[in-house]
Amino acid sequence: MLEVGWFSSKLLLKGKLLRNPFYFFKQVTIATSFGALLLIAMAQMGTTLLFPIIISSLATGISMPFLLKDVKLQ
């Protein structure tokens, strides 16, 4: 399992893993921004920090498969 992860990481850094890396990074940026904005908005409500972290992490994790469903590997 670690070997597969290591090999994929090396290919990603060399630029040989994704067909369209700009699309991948754009989608990841969208999801990260959404999660960060949700975290900041919920943290401003005055509740404990645990609740906004859980909700924003769940929202970001749920949105990732939908945003990355069209990523093509080489």
N, C-alpha and C positions, 0 to 999 in steps of 0.2 A: 504494500500500500504506500509506504513512504517512497519507494523507488518510482512509482507512477507519478506521485506528486512532484518529486524532484525532477523527473524527466519533463513533465509538463511545464514546470517553472522555468527550466532552461530554455525550452522552445519558446515560451512566452517572451522571455527577455531577449532572445535572438530575433524575435519578430516572425517566427515561422509557425506559430500555433493558430492564429486567427486569420481568416481571409480578409476581414475588414476591421482592423483594430480600432479605428476611429469610432465606428458604430458601437463597439463594445464599451469603450471608455465613456462615450456620450451617455449611454444607458446607465452605466454604473454611477456616473456623476448625477444624473437625474434622480436616481433612487437615494443616493447619499444626501443630496440636497433636500429632498422631501423628508427624509428621516430627521435631518438636523433641524429643519424648520418646525417640524412637528414637536421635536424635543424642546426647542426654545419656547414655542408657544405654550406648551403644557407646563413648562417649568415656571412661566410667568404667572400661572394661576395661583400659586402659593401653596401647593400641596407638597408632600415630601418628594424628594428627587427620585425615589425608587419607582413610583408609579409612572411618571413620564418616560423614564428610561425603558421600562418594560413595554409600554405601549408603542413608543417610537421604534424600538427594535423589532417588535412583532410586525408593525406596518411595513418597515423596510424589508424584512425577510419575506413577507408575503408578496410584496410587489416585485421582488427580483426575478422570480421565474417568469412572470408575465412580461417584464421588460426585456429579458434575455432569451426569449423563446426563439428568436430568429437569428441567433449567433451561429455562424458557420465556422467549423474548424477545417484546417487543411488536411 
